[in-house]
Amino acid sequence: MPRKKRPKRDVEKSYPLKAFVAKLRRLADCVEQGKPFRIQIAGERIVVPSDATISIEHERGTDEEEIEFQIKWPLRK
């Protein structure tokens, strides 16, 4: 059975400090153990495969700086 095509999405969600820290800890545990990471963001459940690429990005503009922890993986067909 073919997988249902999902619409494109670009969401940025802010979390209270305690919730953010808990998500980071769960992510770190999954990465360390080689397990998939499951998270719900703005109502959508997402499973990050254990072989996802993890990177850190730093951007500097004239008015602000930004650090992004990025996790990328190819869509499975």
N, C-alpha and C positions, 0 to 999 in steps of 0.2 A: 504494500500500500504506500503510495507516494506521500511524502511529508507535506503538510499544509504550509504554503508560503506565508511568511509573516511580514507585516508591513515594516518599512523603515522606521527607525525610532532614534531620537536624540533627546535624552532626558538628563537633567542635572537635579539631584535630590540632596537637600541638606538634612543632616541628622543631628540630634543632640549629642554632646560629647560622649556620654556613656554608651549610647547605641553605636556610635562610630568606632569607639575603642573595641567594643564587643565584636563588631563585624571584622575589624582588622585582626583580632586575635583568632577568630574562627578561620579566616583566610590563611593566616600564617600557619595554623595547625594543619590545615588541609594541604598546603603547599609542602610543608615539611614531611608529611606522611604520604605524599604522592596520591592523594585522594581528590576526587572532584569537589568543587566548592558550590554549594547551593545558596542562593540569595534571592530575596524578593525586593525589587526596586519599583517604586511607584505602581504597585499592584500587579507587576508581572514577575513570575517565577523564572529564574535563570539558573542554568547549570553550567558552570565553568569546568571544562575538562581538565584533567590533571596534567595534560601536556600543553596547556596554554602558554603563550609567551608573555612574560612579565617584564615590564620596563618602567622606568621613572623618567618623566619629562619635566623640564624646567623652562618656563617662558618668562621673559621680562619685557614689559612695555614701558611707556613713559609714566604711567600712573599706578601700575601694580605689577606684582610678580605672582607666578602661579606654579605650583608643583602638582603634577598629576601622576598617580600610580595607575598604570595602564595594564590591562590584561586583555590579550587578543588571541583569538583562535578562529580557524576557518569554519564556515558553516558546513555541517554534514548534510549530504544529500540523501 
